[in-house]
Amino acid sequence: MKRALAVPAALLALCLASEAHADYEVWLWSENRVPIVRADKPTFPRIDLRVYAESRLNGRSGGLHQSFLRTGPLFFLTDFLFIGVQGTIYADRLATGAFAQEARFEFEPNFFGRIGDFTWNDRNRFEARFRDTETRYRYRNQLRINYAPKGAKWLPFVWDEVLVDLSGLGLNQNRALIGLARMLSPQTRLDAGFMLRSREDASGWTHDRVFFMSLFFDVPPPAK
């Protein structure tokens, strides 16, 4: 909880910093969860199929910079833990203007729950990243906290994610975000917000300003 409350302060402080290589970006993504095996609650034996697509645009690339397609099953083991096992295809624009492709295998335990009017999700993602020239490994941890009284339509939220390269680079990226979600229906949520992404490259740490929007759709189970 302390980590989440520190996110707005970190965003403000870093937004005031001036970085020579910082950029403005727009991230757009959608996630569909399609029922394979459904339970009355998000717990065992529920299984979903996740289908996720994302595009990222920025100035330094002159438009589209990165694109993702991710899919795989989500296994709900308890009422506070589900595990994703998924594959991702990722394209990244190089300095030459050409796109390089990367395939990923991801193992993703997610812990979730509610404390009073707040809900939370702690995502742990382990990645194996395959390119023609090398294979790298990475761990990512994202903690998201929503102010979500039961029945609320508008949900303020914050999250912070650290990215740790396990192939020698160590901690080399952090993403701090503040946003507002709107429940369009019991199964559909629209998120919008502002992120400060801090990334380490050859010249040091750079802080990019990112505007993002996402659509989450949880397909309801068939009527009995």
Disulfide bonds with the S-S distance in Angstrom:
none
